[in-house]
Amino acid sequence: MSKKAKRKIILIDGIRYYADRPDTCRKCFFWKNRKVGCILGKQNCYYLAEAVMTAQEKKCEGCCYAKGQPCVSAVCYQELDVWLRATRINRAQREGAANG
């Protein structure tokens, strides 16, 4: 019974890659040419140790409704409510300044 050795991970620009990643994408097997670039794309890089997540996906990470795609959760509604209230306050201040 042999154990699988864990691959070493390096951090480049806040993204985790496996250590056997080439120095540049041009040296990678999946690099086509300068015009086409990588056939996998940055989101599907072969050497990614973990998936790259957007800010919205990070918010929905623990949400039970976020299966497959980000949802509109309570956190999202709270942020939207804060934004709407700030917009209303700014609008009221502008109208008050214009009237007064």
TORPA-4810 file (N, C-alpha, C, O; in nm, 3 decimals):
<nodes>
NODE_1_0.083_-0.117_0.000_0.000_0.000_0.000_0.088_0.124_0.000_0.153_0.156_0.100_M
NODE_2_0.089_0.190_-0.109_0.169_0.312_-0.117_0.078_0.433_-0.106_-0.033_0.436_-0.158_S
NODE_3_0.128_0.533_-0.037_0.053_0.656_-0.024_0.089_0.748_-0.138_0.203_0.752_-0.184_K
NODE_4_-0.009_0.822_-0.184_0.019_0.920_-0.287_0.089_1.040_-0.224_0.044_1.092_-0.122_K
NODE_5_0.197_1.080_-0.284_0.268_1.197_-0.234_0.193_1.323_-0.275_0.149_1.335_-0.389_A
NODE_6_0.178_1.414_-0.181_0.110_1.539_-0.213_0.202_1.625_-0.298_0.322_1.635_-0.273_K
NODE_7_0.143_1.687_-0.397_0.220_1.776_-0.484_0.245_1.907_-0.411_0.157_1.957_-0.341_R
NODE_8_0.363_1.962_-0.428_0.396_2.089_-0.365_0.321_2.201_-0.434_0.298_2.198_-0.555_K
NODE_9_0.284_2.300_-0.355_0.204_2.411_-0.406_0.282_2.541_-0.388_0.346_2.563_-0.285_I
NODE_10_0.277_2.626_-0.490_0.338_2.758_-0.483_0.230_2.863_-0.501_0.124_2.836_-0.556_I
NODE_11_0.258_2.983_-0.454_0.162_3.093_-0.461_0.217_3.200_-0.555_0.324_3.256_-0.531_L
NODE_12_0.144_3.228_-0.663_0.183_3.330_-0.760_0.067_3.426_-0.776_-0.042_3.387_-0.818_I
NODE_13_0.089_3.552_-0.742_-0.013_3.656_-0.752_-0.142_3.618_-0.678_-0.251_3.648_-0.726_D
NODE_14_-0.129_3.554_-0.564_-0.245_3.518_-0.484_-0.319_3.395_-0.533_-0.426_3.363_-0.480_G
NODE_15_-0.267_3.327_-0.633_-0.330_3.207_-0.688_-0.238_3.089_-0.662_-0.117_3.098_-0.683_I
NODE_16_-0.295_2.979_-0.617_-0.215_2.860_-0.585_-0.200_2.771_-0.707_-0.297_2.728_-0.769_R
NODE_17_-0.073_2.743_-0.739_-0.039_2.654_-0.850_0.046_2.540_-0.796_0.108_2.551_-0.690_Y
NODE_18_0.049_2.430_-0.870_0.140_2.322_-0.836_0.282_2.363_-0.871_0.304_2.438_-0.967_Y
NODE_19_0.378_2.315_-0.794_0.518_2.358_-0.809_0.579_2.316_-0.941_0.677_2.376_-0.985_A
NODE_20_0.525_2.214_-1.006_0.583_2.170_-1.133_0.537_2.255_-1.252_0.561_2.221_-1.368_D
NODE_21_0.470_2.366_-1.223_0.426_2.459_-1.327_0.547_2.521_-1.395_0.644_2.556_-1.328_R
NODE_22_0.544_2.535_-1.528_0.655_2.600_-1.598_0.669_2.746_-1.557_0.576_2.806_-1.503_P
NODE_23_0.786_2.803_-1.582_0.811_2.942_-1.546_0.714_3.037_-1.615_0.663_3.131_-1.554_D
NODE_24_0.689_3.012_-1.741_0.595_3.095_-1.816_0.494_3.005_-1.886_0.518_2.885_-1.905_T
NODE_25_0.384_3.062_-1.923_0.281_2.985_-1.993_0.330_2.938_-2.130_0.282_2.837_-2.182_C
NODE_26_0.422_3.010_-2.188_0.473_2.973_-2.321_0.546_2.839_-2.320_0.556_2.774_-2.424_R
NODE_27_0.595_2.797_-2.206_0.665_2.669_-2.196_0.570_2.553_-2.165_0.612_2.438_-2.158_K
NODE_28_0.444_2.585_-2.146_0.344_2.483_-2.111_0.303_2.403_-2.234_0.307_2.453_-2.346_C
NODE_29_0.264_2.279_-2.213_0.220_2.191_-2.320_0.094_2.245_-2.389_0.076_2.225_-2.509_F
NODE_30_0.009_2.312_-2.313_-0.119_2.358_-2.366_-0.111_2.494_-2.434_-0.214_2.546_-2.479_F
NODE_31_0.007_2.553_-2.443_0.025_2.682_-2.510_0.030_2.660_-2.660_0.111_2.581_-2.708_W
NODE_32_-0.057_2.729_-2.734_-0.059_2.715_-2.880_0.043_2.808_-2.945_0.146_2.764_-2.995_K
NODE_33_0.013_2.935_-2.943_0.103_3.036_-2.998_0.067_3.171_-2.939_-0.024_3.182_-2.856_N
NODE_34_0.139_3.273_-2.981_0.118_3.406_-2.923_-0.022_3.459_-2.952_-0.080_3.529_-2.870_R
NODE_35_-0.074_3.426_-3.067_-0.205_3.477_-3.107_-0.319_3.406_-3.034_-0.412_3.470_-2.985_K
NODE_36_-0.312_3.275_-3.026_-0.418_3.196_-2.963_-0.400_3.190_-2.811_-0.498_3.201_-2.737_V
NODE_37_-0.278_3.172_-2.766_-0.252_3.160_-2.622_-0.279_3.019_-2.573_-0.266_2.922_-2.647_G
NODE_38_-0.315_3.010_-2.448_-0.341_2.880_-2.386_-0.476_2.826_-2.430_-0.575_2.899_-2.432_C
NODE_39_-0.480_2.700_-2.467_-0.606_2.643_-2.513_-0.701_2.613_-2.396_-0.821_2.597_-2.416_I
NODE_40_-0.647_2.605_-2.275_-0.731_2.580_-2.158_-0.787_2.708_-2.097_-0.896_2.708_-2.040_L
NODE_41_-0.713_2.816_-2.109_-0.755_2.942_-2.047_-0.705_2.951_-1.904_-0.669_2.849_-1.844_G
NODE_42_-0.703_3.072_-1.850_-0.651_3.091_-1.714_-0.739_3.025_-1.609_-0.689_2.978_-1.507_K
NODE_43_-0.869_3.021_-1.632_-0.960_2.962_-1.533_-0.945_2.810_-1.525_-0.976_2.750_-1.422_Q
NODE_44_-0.897_2.748_-1.632_-0.886_2.602_-1.637_-0.742_2.555_-1.648_-0.716_2.447_-1.700_N
NODE_45_-0.649_2.634_-1.599_-0.507_2.600_-1.609_-0.482_2.461_-1.549_-0.533_2.427_-1.443_C
NODE_46_-0.402_2.383_-1.619_-0.371_2.246_-1.576_-0.299_2.246_-1.441_-0.314_2.151_-1.365_Y
NODE_47_-0.224_2.349_-1.412_-0.142_2.354_-1.292_-0.211_2.423_-1.174_-0.148_2.442_-1.070_Y
NODE_48_-0.336_2.462_-1.187_-0.407_2.525_-1.076_-0.427_2.424_-0.963_-0.472_2.312_-0.986_L
NODE_49_-0.392_2.466_-0.842_-0.411_2.379_-0.726_-0.553_2.391_-0.672_-0.606_2.296_-0.614_A
NODE_50_-0.613_2.506_-0.691_-0.752_2.525_-0.650_-0.818_2.619_-0.749_-0.751_2.699_-0.814_E
NODE_51_-0.946_2.608_-0.760_-1.019_2.689_-0.858_-1.013_2.836_-0.821_-1.018_2.872_-0.703_A
NODE_52_-1.002_2.920_-0.921_-1.002_3.064_-0.900_-1.147_3.108_-0.882_-1.234_3.075_-0.963_V
NODE_53_-1.172_3.181_-0.774_-1.308_3.222_-0.744_-1.321_3.374_-0.753_-1.232_3.448_-0.711_M
NODE_54_-1.433_3.418_-0.807_-1.460_3.561_-0.810_-1.506_3.606_-0.672_-1.532_3.523_-0.585_T
NODE_55_-1.516_3.736_-0.654_-1.559_3.789_-0.524_-1.701_3.741_-0.491_-1.730_3.709_-0.376_A
NODE_56_-1.788_3.738_-0.591_-1.926_3.693_-0.568_-1.928_3.545_-0.530_-2.004_3.505_-0.442_Q
NODE_57_-1.847_3.464_-0.596_-1.843_3.322_-0.564_-1.789_3.297_-0.424_-1.832_3.203_-0.356_E
NODE_58_-1.696_3.381_-0.379_-1.643_3.368_-0.243_-1.751_3.397_-0.140_-1.756_3.333_-0.035_K
NODE_59_-1.838_3.494_-0.170_-1.947_3.526_-0.077_-2.045_3.410_-0.066_-2.098_3.383_0.042_K
NODE_60_-2.068_3.343_-0.176_-2.168_3.235_-0.180_-2.107_3.098_-0.151_-2.174_2.996_-0.172_C
NODE_61_-1.984_3.093_-0.105_-1.915_2.966_-0.088_-1.987_2.870_0.006_-1.996_2.752_-0.025_E
NODE_62_-2.037_2.917_0.119_-2.102_2.828_0.214_-2.252_2.820_0.198_-2.318_2.749_0.275_G
NODE_63_-2.307_2.889_0.102_-2.452_2.896_0.085_-2.505_2.764_0.030_-2.449_2.707_-0.064_C
NODE_64_-2.614_2.716_0.089_-2.671_2.589_0.043_-2.744_2.604_-0.090_-2.772_2.504_-0.156_C
NODE_65_-2.776_2.727_-0.130_-2.846_2.748_-0.256_-2.752_2.770_-0.374_-2.796_2.773_-0.489_Y
NODE_66_-2.624_2.785_-0.347_-2.528_2.813_-0.453_-2.473_2.683_-0.512_-2.355_2.653_-0.497_A
NODE_67_-2.556_2.609_-0.575_-2.515_2.485_-0.639_-2.491_2.512_-0.787_-2.586_2.529_-0.864_K
NODE_68_-2.366_2.516_-0.827_-2.334_2.536_-0.967_-2.312_2.680_-1.007_-2.225_2.709_-1.088_G
NODE_69_-2.389_2.771_-0.951_-2.371_2.912_-0.983_-2.408_2.996_-0.862_-2.486_2.952_-0.777_Q
NODE_70_-2.353_3.117_-0.852_-2.384_3.202_-0.738_-2.533_3.237_-0.733_-2.598_3.253_-0.836_P
NODE_71_-2.583_3.249_-0.613_-2.724_3.280_-0.595_-2.740_3.419_-0.536_-2.641_3.489_-0.512_C
NODE_72_-2.861_3.459_-0.514_-2.890_3.584_-0.444_-2.928_3.544_-0.302_-3.043_3.508_-0.275_V
NODE_73_-2.831_3.550_-0.213_-2.853_3.506_-0.076_-2.885_3.624_0.014_-2.893_3.738_-0.030_S
NODE_74_-2.903_3.594_0.141_-2.933_3.699_0.239_-2.818_3.799_0.246_-2.842_3.919_0.263_A
NODE_75_-2.696_3.752_0.234_-2.581_3.842_0.235_-2.589_3.938_0.117_-2.564_4.058_0.131_V
NODE_76_-2.625_3.885_0.003_-2.638_3.970_-0.117_-2.749_4.073_-0.096_-2.733_4.189_-0.134_C
NODE_77_-2.860_4.030_-0.037_-2.969_4.123_-0.013_-2.928_4.231_0.086_-2.967_4.347_0.071_Y
NODE_78_-2.851_4.196_0.188_-2.805_4.295_0.285_-2.715_4.398_0.218_-2.729_4.518_0.243_Q
NODE_79_-2.625_4.353_0.132_-2.537_4.446_0.062_-2.617_4.535_-0.032_-2.590_4.655_-0.044_E
NODE_80_-2.716_4.478_-0.099_-2.801_4.556_-0.188_-2.880_4.660_-0.109_-2.896_4.773_-0.154_L
NODE_81_-2.930_4.621_0.008_-3.005_4.714_0.091_-2.917_4.830_0.137_-2.961_4.945_0.136_D
NODE_82_-2.795_4.801_0.178_-2.702_4.907_0.219_-2.676_5.002_0.102_-2.675_5.124_0.120_V
NODE_83_-2.655_4.946_-0.015_-2.629_5.028_-0.134_-2.750_5.115_-0.167_-2.735_5.234_-0.198_W
NODE_84_-2.870_5.057_-0.161_-2.991_5.133_-0.192_-3.013_5.246_-0.092_-3.049_5.357_-0.130_L
NODE_85_-2.990_5.219_0.036_-3.006_5.323_0.137_-2.907_5.437_0.116_-2.943_5.554_0.129_R
NODE_86_-2.783_5.402_0.084_-2.681_5.505_0.059_-2.719_5.588_-0.063_-2.700_5.710_-0.064_A
NODE_87_-2.772_5.524_-0.166_-2.814_5.595_-0.287_-2.928_5.691_-0.255_-2.930_5.805_-0.302_T
NODE_88_-3.023_5.645_-0.175_-3.137_5.731_-0.138_-3.091_5.850_-0.055_-3.139_5.962_-0.075_R
NODE_89_-2.999_5.828_0.036_-2.947_5.938_0.119_-2.874_6.039_0.032_-2.893_6.160_0.048_I
NODE_90_-2.791_5.991_-0.059_-2.718_6.082_-0.149_-2.814_6.161_-0.236_-2.795_6.281_-0.258_N
NODE_91_-2.917_6.095_-0.286_-3.015_6.163_-0.371_-3.090_6.270_-0.291_-3.113_6.380_-0.340_R
NODE_92_-3.127_6.237_-0.167_-3.197_6.333_-0.082_-3.108_6.453_-0.050_-3.155_6.567_-0.047_A
NODE_93_-2.980_6.428_-0.028_-2.887_6.538_0.000_-2.871_6.627_-0.123_-2.865_6.749_-0.110_Q
NODE_94_-2.862_6.567_-0.241_-2.849_6.647_-0.363_-2.974_6.731_-0.388_-2.965_6.847_-0.426_R
NODE_95_-3.091_6.671_-0.368_-3.216_6.744_-0.388_-3.231_6.854_-0.284_-3.281_6.962_-0.314_E
NODE_96_-3.188_6.826_-0.161_-3.194_6.927_-0.055_-3.100_7.043_-0.084_-3.134_7.158_-0.057_G
NODE_97_-2.983_7.014_-0.138_-2.887_7.119_-0.172_-2.937_7.201_-0.290_-2.914_7.321_-0.297_A
NODE_98_-3.005_7.136_-0.384_-3.056_7.206_-0.502_-3.175_7.295_-0.463_-3.192_7.403_-0.520_A
NODE_99_-3.256_7.251_-0.368_-3.373_7.328_-0.325_-3.335_7.439_-0.228_-3.401_7.543_-0.224_N
NODE_100_-3.231_7.419_-0.152_-3.197_7.513_-0.044_-3.094_7.608_-0.078_-3.058_7.692_0.005_G
</nodes>
